[in-house]
Amino acid sequence: MLTRTYHSSVVGRSASIRRMRRRSQATTKLYCRTNGCTSFLELQPERGVAVCPICEYTLHLN
């Protein structure tokens, strides 16, 4: 059985690694940053926007 301290450190480390992966991928893909949504935005260059397929958040591109 895992101790509470060890378990907490493993869970915290896992969350940290996921966060780093999202940040590193954000340079190549647009990441939806709305609360609770964990997906990437789909580019629609003809409209000049990027849209989240799950929560429909829209980011206007310059």
C-alpha positions as CSV (number, residue, x, y, z in Angstrom):
1,M,0.0,0.0,0.0
2,L,1.3,3.5,-0.8
3,T,1.7,6.0,1.9
4,R,-0.2,9.2,1.6
5,T,2.9,11.3,1.2
6,Y,4.3,9.1,-1.6
7,H,0.9,8.9,-3.3
8,S,0.5,12.7,-3.2
9,S,4.0,13.2,-4.7
10,V,3.2,10.8,-7.5
11,V,-0.1,12.5,-8.3
12,G,1.5,15.9,-8.1
13,R,4.3,14.8,-10.4
14,S,1.8,13.4,-12.9
15,A,-0.1,16.6,-13.0
16,S,3.1,18.6,-13.5
17,I,4.1,16.4,-16.4
18,R,0.7,16.8,-18.1
19,R,1.0,20.5,-17.6
20,M,4.4,20.6,-19.2
21,R,3.3,18.6,-22.1
22,R,0.4,20.9,-22.8
23,R,2.7,23.9,-22.6
24,S,5.2,22.4,-25.0
25,Q,2.6,21.4,-27.5
26,A,1.0,24.8,-27.3
27,T,3.8,26.2,-29.4
28,T,2.8,24.0,-32.3
29,K,-1.0,23.7,-31.7
30,L,-3.5,26.0,-30.2
31,Y,-4.8,24.7,-26.9
32,C,-8.3,25.5,-25.7
33,R,-7.8,27.2,-22.3
34,T,-11.4,27.4,-21.2
35,N,-12.2,26.0,-17.8
36,G,-12.4,22.2,-17.8
37,C,-11.8,21.8,-21.6
38,T,-8.7,19.8,-22.6
39,S,-8.7,19.8,-26.3
40,F,-6.9,21.6,-29.2
41,L,-8.5,24.2,-31.4
42,E,-9.2,23.4,-35.0
43,L,-7.9,26.1,-37.4
44,Q,-10.4,27.5,-40.0
45,P,-8.1,29.8,-42.0
46,E,-10.8,30.8,-44.5
47,R,-12.8,32.4,-41.6
48,G,-9.7,33.5,-39.7
49,V,-10.6,31.7,-36.5
50,A,-9.7,28.7,-34.5
51,V,-12.6,26.7,-32.9
52,C,-12.8,24.2,-30.1
53,P,-14.7,21.1,-31.3
54,I,-15.9,20.3,-27.7
55,C,-16.9,23.6,-26.1
56,E,-17.1,25.7,-29.3
57,Y,-14.7,28.4,-27.9
58,T,-13.7,30.7,-30.8
59,L,-10.3,32.4,-31.0
60,H,-10.0,35.1,-33.7
61,L,-6.7,35.0,-35.4
62,N,-4.9,38.1,-36.5
